[in-house]
């Protein structure tokens, strides 16, 4: 009985250590001059991986980021100003967030829900006459 209890405790400690090292990024724990957030699927509410997030300041591309396995992204050291953020992923509708104000010494969180795109390009069959 002691052996099983010992094995359970060691297993739980090992799991906790792995989870601490590989867990999701805390989007609210950002430092100053940082914008971060999470991108999720609008229907399933599950995180979306590999979403391209682009920050534009006055029509100039400032930074590009890609969401991780947990749907998280973060921009460090953005210049103060009014930004446009574009979220893109194949199979989903592109989302644009305009007039996002980034200020000095303030962290900002921008969470997004993406909708699957139902646009399919229908091509004529090469076998039709």
Contact map, one row per residue, 1 for C-alpha under 8 A:
111110000000000000000000000000000000000000000000000000000000000000000000000000000000000000000000000000000000000000000000000000000
111111000000000000000000000000000000000000000000000000000000000000000000000000000000000000000000000000000000000000000000000000000
111111100000000000000000000000000000000000000000000000000000000000000000000000000000000000000000000000000000000000000000000000000
111111110000000000000000000000000000000000000000000000000000000000000000000000000000000000000000000000000000000000000000000000000
111111111000000000000000000000000000000000000000000000000000000000000000000000000000000000000000000000000000000000000000000000000
011111111100000000000000000000000000000000000000000000000000000000000000000000000000000000000000000000000000000000000000000000000
001111111110000000000000000000000000000000000000000000000000000000000000000000000000000000000000000000000000000000000000000000000
000111111111000000000000000000000000000000000000000000000000000000000000000000000000000000000000000000000000000000000000000000000
000011111111100000000000000000000000000000000000000000000000000000000000000000000000000000000000000000000000000000000000000000000
000001111111110000000000000000000000000000000000000000000000000000000000000000000000000000000000000000000000000000000000000000000
000000111111111000000000000000000000000000000000000000000000000000000000000000000000000000000000000000000000000000000000000000000
000000011111111100000000000000000000000000000000000000000000000000000000000000000000000000000000000000000000000000000000000000000
000000001111111110000000000000000000000000000000000000000000000000000000000000000000000000000000000000000000000000000000000000000
000000000111111111000000000000000000000000000000000000000000000000000000000000000000000000000000000000000000000000000000000000000
000000000011111111100000000000000000000000000000000000000000000000000000000000000000000000000000000000000000000000000000000000000
000000000001111111110000000000000000000000000000000000000000000000000000000000000000000000000000000000000000000000000000000000000
000000000000111111111000000000000000000000000000000000000000000000000000000000000000000000000000000000000000000000000000000000000
000000000000011111111110000000000000000000000000000000000000000000000000000000000000000000000000000000000000000000000000000000000
000000000000001111111110000000000000000000000000000000000000000000000000000000000000000000000000000000000000000000000000000000000
000000000000000111111110000000000000000000000000000000000000000000000000000000000000000000000000000000000000000000000000000000000
000000000000000011111110000000000000000000000000000000000000000000000000000000000000000000000000000000000000000000000000000000000
000000000000000001111111000000000000000000000000000000000000000000000000000000000000000000000000000000000000000000000000000000000
000000000000000001111111100000000000000000000000000000000000000000000000000000000000000000000000000000000000000000000000000000000
000000000000000000000111110000000000000000000000000000000000000000000101000000000000000000000000000000000000000000000000000000000
000000000000000000000011111000000000000000000000000000000000000000000101000000000000000000000000000000000000000000000000000000000
000000000000000000000001111111000000000000000000000000000000000000000000000000000000000000000000000000000000000000000000000000000
000000000000000000000000111111000001110000000000000000000000000000000001110000000000000000000000000000000000100000000000000000000
000000000000000000000000011111000001100000000000000000000000000000000000000000000000000000000000000000000000100000000000000000000
000000000000000000000000011111100000000000000000000000000000000000000000000000000000000000000000000000000000000000000000000000000
000000000000000000000000011111110111000000000000000000000000000000000000000000000000000000000000000000000010000000000000000000000
000000000000000000000000000011111100000000000000000000000000000000000000000000000000000000000000000000000010000000000000000000000
000000000000000000000000000001111100000000000000000000000000000000000000000000000000000000000000000000011110000000000000000000000
000000000000000000000000000000111110000000000000000000000000000000000000000111110000000000000000000001111110000000000000000000000
000000000000000000000000000001111111000000000000000000000000000000000000011111000000000000000000000000000111000000000000000000000
000000000000000000000000000001001111100000000000000000000000000000000000011101000000000000000000000001000011110000000000000000000
000000000000000000000000001101000111110000000000000000000000000000000001111000000000000000000000000000000001111000000000000000000
000000000000000000000000001100000011111000000000000000000000000000000001110000000000000000000000000000000000111100000000000000000
000000000000000000000000001000000001111100000010000000000000000000100111100000000000000000000000000000000000011100000000000000000
000000000000000000000000000000000000111110000011001000000000000000100011000000000000000000000000000000000000001111000000000000000
000000000000000000000000000000000000011111001111000000000000000000000010000000000000000000000000000000000000000111000000000000000
000000000000000000000000000000000000001111111111000000000000000000000000000000000000000000000000000000000000000011110000000000000
000000000000000000000000000000000000000111111000000000000000000000000000000000000000000000000000000000000000000011100000000000000
000000000000000000000000000000000000000011111000000000000000000000000000000000000000000000000000000000000000000000100000000000000
000000000000000000000000000000000000000011111100000000000000000000000000000000000000000000000000000000000000000000000000000000000
000000000000000000000000000000000000000111111110000000000000000000000000000000000000000000000000000000000000000010000000000000000
000000000000000000000000000000000000000110011111000000000000000000000000000000000000000000000000000000000000000000000000000000000
000000000000000000000000000000000000011110001111100000000000000000001111000000000000000000000000000000000000000000000000000000000
000000000000000000000000000000000000001110000111111000000000000000101110000000000000000000000000000000000000000000000000000000000
000000000000000000000000000000000000000000000011111000000000000001111110000000000000000000000000000000000000000000000000000000000
000000000000000000000000000000000000000000000001111100000000000001111010000000000000000010000000000000000000000000000000000000000
000000000000000000000000000000000000001000000001111110000000000001100010000000000000001110000000000000000000000000000000000000000
000000000000000000000000000000000000000000000000011111000000000111100000000000000000011110000000000000000000000000000000000000000
000000000000000000000000000000000000000000000000001111100000000111100000100000000000111100000000000000000000000000000000000000000
000000000000000000000000000000000000000000000000000111110000111110000000000000000000111000000000000000000000000000000000000000000
000000000000000000000000000000000000000000000000000011111000111100000000000000000011110000000000000000000000000000000000000000000
000000000000000000000000000000000000000000000000000001111111111000000000000000000011100000000000000000000000000000000000000000000
000000000000000000000000000000000000000000000000000000111111110000000000000000001111000000000000000000000000000000000000000000000
000000000000000000000000000000000000000000000000000000011111000000000000000000000110000000000000000000000000000000000000000000000
000000000000000000000000000000000000000000000000000000011111100000000000000000000000000000000000000000000000000000000000000000000
000000000000000000000000000000000000000000000000000000011111110000000000000000000000000000000000000000000000000000000000000000000
000000000000000000000000000000000000000000000000000001111011111100000000000000000000000000000000000000000000000000000000000000000
000000000000000000000000000000000000000000000000000001111001111100000000000000000000000000000000000000000000000000000000000000000
000000000000000000000000000000000000000000000000000001110000111110000000001000000000000000000000000000000000000000000000000000000
000000000000000000000000000000000000000000000000000111100000111111000000000000000000000000000000000000000000000000000000000000000
000000000000000000000000000000000000000000000000000111000000001111100000111000000000000000000000000000000000000000000000000000000
000000000000000000000000000000000000000000000000111110000000000111110000100000000000000000000000000000000000000000000000000000000
000000000000000000000000000000000000011000000001111110000000000011111111100000000000000000000000000000000000000000000000000000000
000000000000000000000000000000000000000000000000110000000000000001111111100000000000000000000000000000000000000000000000000000000
000000000000000000000000000000000000000000000011110000000000000000111111000000000000000000000000000000000000000000000000000000000
000000000000000000000001100000000000010000000011100000000000000000111111000000000000000000000000000000000000000000000000000000000
000000000000000000000000000000000000011100000011111000000000000000111111100000000000000000000000000000000000000000000000000000000
000000000000000000000001101000000001111000000010000000000000000000111111110000000000000000000000000000000000000000000000000000000
000000000000000000000000001000000001110000000000000010000000000011110011111000000000000000000000000000000000000000000000000000000
000000000000000000000000001000000111100000000000000000000000000010000001111100000000000000000000000000000000000000000000000000000
000000000000000000000000000000000111000000000000000000000000001010000000111111000000000000000000000000000000000000000000000000000
000000000000000000000000000000001110000000000000000000000000000000000000011111000000000000000000000000000000000000000000000000000
000000000000000000000000000000001100000000000000000000000000000000000000001111100000000000000000000000000000000000000000000000000
000000000000000000000000000000001110000000000000000000000000000000000000001111110000000000000000000001000000000000000000000000000
000000000000000000000000000000001000000000000000000000000000000000000000000011111000000000000000000001110000000000000000000000000
000000000000000000000000000000001000000000000000000000000000000000000000000001111100000000000000000011110000000000000000000000000
000000000000000000000000000000000000000000000000000000001000000000000000000000111110000000000000000011100000000000000000000000000
000000000000000000000000000000000000000000000000000000001100000000000000000000011111000000000000001111000000000000000000000000000
000000000000000000000000000000000000000000000000000000111100000000000000000000001111100000000000011111000000000000000000000000000
000000000000000000000000000000000000000000000000000000111000000000000000000000000111110000000001111100000000000000000000000000000
000000000000000000000000000000000000000000000000000011110000000000000000000000000011111000000001110100000000000000000000000000000
000000000000000000000000000000000000000000000000000111100000000000000000000000000001111100000111100000000000000000000000000000000
000000000000000000000000000000000000000000000000001111000000000000000000000000000000111110000111000000000000000000000000000000000
000000000000000000000000000000000000000000000000001110000000000000000000000000000000011111011110000000000000000000000000000000000
000000000000000000000000000000000000000000000000011100000000000000000000000000000000001111111100000000000000000000000000000000000
000000000000000000000000000000000000000000000000000000000000000000000000000000000000000111110000000000000000000000000000000000000
000000000000000000000000000000000000000000000000000000000000000000000000000000000000000011111000000000000000000000011100000000000
000000000000000000000000000000000000000000000000000000000000000000000000000000000000000111111100000000000000000001111000000000000
000000000000000000000000000000000000000000000000000000000000000000000000000000000000000110111110000000000000000001111000000000000
000000000000000000000000000000000000000000000000000000000000000000000000000000000000011110011111000000000000000001000000000000000
000000000000000000000000000000000000000000000000000000000000000000000000000000000000011100001111100000000000000001000000000000000
000000000000000000000000000000000000000000000000000000000000000000000000000000000001111000000111110000000000000000000000000000000
000000000000000000000000000000000000000000000000000000000000000000000000000000000001110000000011111100000000000000000000000000000
000000000000000000000000000000000000000000000000000000000000000000000000000000000011100000000001111100000000000000000000000000000
000000000000000000000000000000000000000000000000000000000000000000000000000000000111000000000000111110000000000000000000000000000
000000000000000000000000000000000000000000000000000000000000000000000000000000000111100000000000111111000000000000000000000000000
000000000000000000000000000000000000000000000000000000000000000000000000000000011110000000000000001111100000000000000000000000000
000000000000000000000000000000001010000000000000000000000000000000000000000001111110000000000000000111110101000000000000000000000
000000000000000000000000000000001000000000000000000000000000000000000000000000111000000000000000000011111100000000000000000000000
000000000000000000000000000000011000000000000000000000000000000000000000000000110000000000000000000001111100000000000000000000000
000000000000000000000000000000011000000000000000000000000000000000000000000000000000000000000000000000111110000000000000000000000
000000000000000000000000000000011100000000000000000000000000000000000000000000000000000000000000000001111111000000000000000000000
000000000000000000000000000001111110000000000000000000000000000000000000000000000000000000000000000000001111100000000000000000000
000000000000000000000000000000000111000000000000000000000000000000000000000000000000000000000000000001000111110000000000000000000
000000000000000000000000001100000011100000000000000000000000000000000000000000000000000000000000000000000011111000000000000000000
000000000000000000000000000000000011110000000000000000000000000000000000000000000000000000000000000000000001111100000000000000000
000000000000000000000000000000000001111000000000000000000000000000000000000000000000000000000000000000000000111110000000000000000
000000000000000000000000000000000000111100000000000000000000000000000000000000000000000000000000000000000000011111000000000000000
000000000000000000000000000000000000001111001000000000000000000000000000000000000000000000000000000000000000001111100000000000000
000000000000000000000000000000000000001111000000000000000000000000000000000000000000000000011110000000000000000111110000000000000
000000000000000000000000000000000000000011100000000000000000000000000000000000000000000000011000000000000000000011111000000000000
000000000000000000000000000000000000000010000000000000000000000000000000000000000000000000111000000000000000000001111100000000000
000000000000000000000000000000000000000000000000000000000000000000000000000000000000000000111000000000000000000000111110000000000
000000000000000000000000000000000000000000000000000000000000000000000000000000000000000000100000000000000000000000011111000000000
000000000000000000000000000000000000000000000000000000000000000000000000000000000000000000000000000000000000000000001111100000000
000000000000000000000000000000000000000000000000000000000000000000000000000000000000000000000000000000000000000000000111110000000
000000000000000000000000000000000000000000000000000000000000000000000000000000000000000000000000000000000000000000000011111000000
000000000000000000000000000000000000000000000000000000000000000000000000000000000000000000000000000000000000000000000001111100000
000000000000000000000000000000000000000000000000000000000000000000000000000000000000000000000000000000000000000000000000111110000
000000000000000000000000000000000000000000000000000000000000000000000000000000000000000000000000000000000000000000000000011111010
000000000000000000000000000000000000000000000000000000000000000000000000000000000000000000000000000000000000000000000000001111110
000000000000000000000000000000000000000000000000000000000000000000000000000000000000000000000000000000000000000000000000000111110
000000000000000000000000000000000000000000000000000000000000000000000000000000000000000000000000000000000000000000000000000011111
000000000000000000000000000000000000000000000000000000000000000000000000000000000000000000000000000000000000000000000000000111111
000000000000000000000000000000000000000000000000000000000000000000000000000000000000000000000000000000000000000000000000000000111
